[in-house]
Amino acid sequence: MDKEKKEESSAIHPAVAPLSYLLGTWKGEGEGGYPTINSFRYGEELHFSHPASGKPVIAYSHKTWKLDSGQPMHSESGYWRPKPDGSLEVVIAQSTGLAEVL
């Protein structure tokens, strides 16, 4: 665990604690496909962090890229806010201009 992760985890808001296992950066590879295009391989990275403000929120970012060329494909960012009833409010803005509120 690096220094930033230790500092981040030491100030976790109690509402965020049940989701603290997500904090950090997650990377992987996958394959996508649709009926109208050829299948493709891609890389993917998700990052979850808990702002130093100590507020009950997780900041989220996501990006994908073509494995063969490194060309960016998709990105989005937003916030996840745990609610006392166990549900989750999520606000995401995509690079295409689409915004989601869940």
Contacts in CASP RR format, 6 or more apart in sequence:
PFRMAT RR
TARGET T0000
AUTHOR 0000-0000-0000
METHOD contacts of the structure
MODEL  1
MDKEKKEESSAIHPAVAPLSYLLGTWKGEGEGGYPTINSFRYGEELHFSH
PASGKPVIAYSHKTWKLDSGQPMHSESGYWRPKPDGSLEVVIAQSTGLAE
VL
1 9 0 8 1.000
5 23 0 8 1.000
5 24 0 8 1.000
7 52 0 8 1.000
8 23 0 8 1.000
8 49 0 8 1.000
8 50 0 8 1.000
8 52 0 8 1.000
9 20 0 8 1.000
9 23 0 8 1.000
9 50 0 8 1.000
11 50 0 8 1.000
11 52 0 8 1.000
11 54 0 8 1.000
12 20 0 8 1.000
12 23 0 8 1.000
12 50 0 8 1.000
12 54 0 8 1.000
13 50 0 8 1.000
13 54 0 8 1.000
13 55 0 8 1.000
13 56 0 8 1.000
13 57 0 8 1.000
14 56 0 8 1.000
15 56 0 8 1.000
15 81 0 8 1.000
15 82 0 8 1.000
15 83 0 8 1.000
15 84 0 8 1.000
16 50 0 8 1.000
16 56 0 8 1.000
16 57 0 8 1.000
16 58 0 8 1.000
16 82 0 8 1.000
18 82 0 8 1.000
18 86 0 8 1.000
19 48 0 8 1.000
19 58 0 8 1.000
19 80 0 8 1.000
19 82 0 8 1.000
20 50 0 8 1.000
22 48 0 8 1.000
22 58 0 8 1.000
23 48 0 8 1.000
23 49 0 8 1.000
23 50 0 8 1.000
23 58 0 8 1.000
24 47 0 8 1.000
24 48 0 8 1.000
24 49 0 8 1.000
25 45 0 8 1.000
25 46 0 8 1.000
25 47 0 8 1.000
26 45 0 8 1.000
26 46 0 8 1.000
26 47 0 8 1.000
26 48 0 8 1.000
27 43 0 8 1.000
27 44 0 8 1.000
27 45 0 8 1.000
27 46 0 8 1.000
28 43 0 8 1.000
28 44 0 8 1.000
28 45 0 8 1.000
29 41 0 8 1.000
29 42 0 8 1.000
29 43 0 8 1.000
29 44 0 8 1.000
29 67 0 8 1.000
30 41 0 8 1.000
30 42 0 8 1.000
30 43 0 8 1.000
30 44 0 8 1.000
31 39 0 8 1.000
31 40 0 8 1.000
31 41 0 8 1.000
31 42 0 8 1.000
32 39 0 8 1.000
32 40 0 8 1.000
32 41 0 8 1.000
32 42 0 8 1.000
33 39 0 8 1.000
33 40 0 8 1.000
40 66 0 8 1.000
41 66 0 8 1.000
41 67 0 8 1.000
41 68 0 8 1.000
42 64 0 8 1.000
42 65 0 8 1.000
42 66 0 8 1.000
42 67 0 8 1.000
42 73 0 8 1.000
43 64 0 8 1.000
43 65 0 8 1.000
43 66 0 8 1.000
43 67 0 8 1.000
44 62 0 8 1.000
44 63 0 8 1.000
44 64 0 8 1.000
45 62 0 8 1.000
45 63 0 8 1.000
45 64 0 8 1.000
46 60 0 8 1.000
46 61 0 8 1.000
46 62 0 8 1.000
47 60 0 8 1.000
47 61 0 8 1.000
47 62 0 8 1.000
48 58 0 8 1.000
48 59 0 8 1.000
48 60 0 8 1.000
48 80 0 8 1.000
49 58 0 8 1.000
49 59 0 8 1.000
50 57 0 8 1.000
50 58 0 8 1.000
50 59 0 8 1.000
51 57 0 8 1.000
51 59 0 8 1.000
56 81 0 8 1.000
56 82 0 8 1.000
57 79 0 8 1.000
57 80 0 8 1.000
57 81 0 8 1.000
58 79 0 8 1.000
58 80 0 8 1.000
58 81 0 8 1.000
58 82 0 8 1.000
59 77 0 8 1.000
59 78 0 8 1.000
59 79 0 8 1.000
60 77 0 8 1.000
60 78 0 8 1.000
60 79 0 8 1.000
60 80 0 8 1.000
60 90 0 8 1.000
60 92 0 8 1.000
61 75 0 8 1.000
61 76 0 8 1.000
61 77 0 8 1.000
61 78 0 8 1.000
62 74 0 8 1.000
62 75 0 8 1.000
62 76 0 8 1.000
62 77 0 8 1.000
63 72 0 8 1.000
63 74 0 8 1.000
63 75 0 8 1.000
63 76 0 8 1.000
64 72 0 8 1.000
64 73 0 8 1.000
64 74 0 8 1.000
64 75 0 8 1.000
65 71 0 8 1.000
65 72 0 8 1.000
65 73 0 8 1.000
66 73 0 8 1.000
74 94 0 8 1.000
74 95 0 8 1.000
74 96 0 8 1.000
75 94 0 8 1.000
75 95 0 8 1.000
76 92 0 8 1.000
76 93 0 8 1.000
76 94 0 8 1.000
76 95 0 8 1.000
77 92 0 8 1.000
77 93 0 8 1.000
78 90 0 8 1.000
78 91 0 8 1.000
78 92 0 8 1.000
78 93 0 8 1.000
79 90 0 8 1.000
79 91 0 8 1.000
80 88 0 8 1.000
80 89 0 8 1.000
80 90 0 8 1.000
81 88 0 8 1.000
81 89 0 8 1.000
81 90 0 8 1.000
82 88 0 8 1.000
83 89 0 8 1.000
88 102 0 8 1.000
89 101 0 8 1.000
89 102 0 8 1.000
90 100 0 8 1.000
90 101 0 8 1.000
90 102 0 8 1.000
91 99 0 8 1.000
91 100 0 8 1.000
91 101 0 8 1.000
91 102 0 8 1.000
92 99 0 8 1.000
92 100 0 8 1.000
92 102 0 8 1.000
93 99 0 8 1.000
93 100 0 8 1.000
94 100 0 8 1.000
END
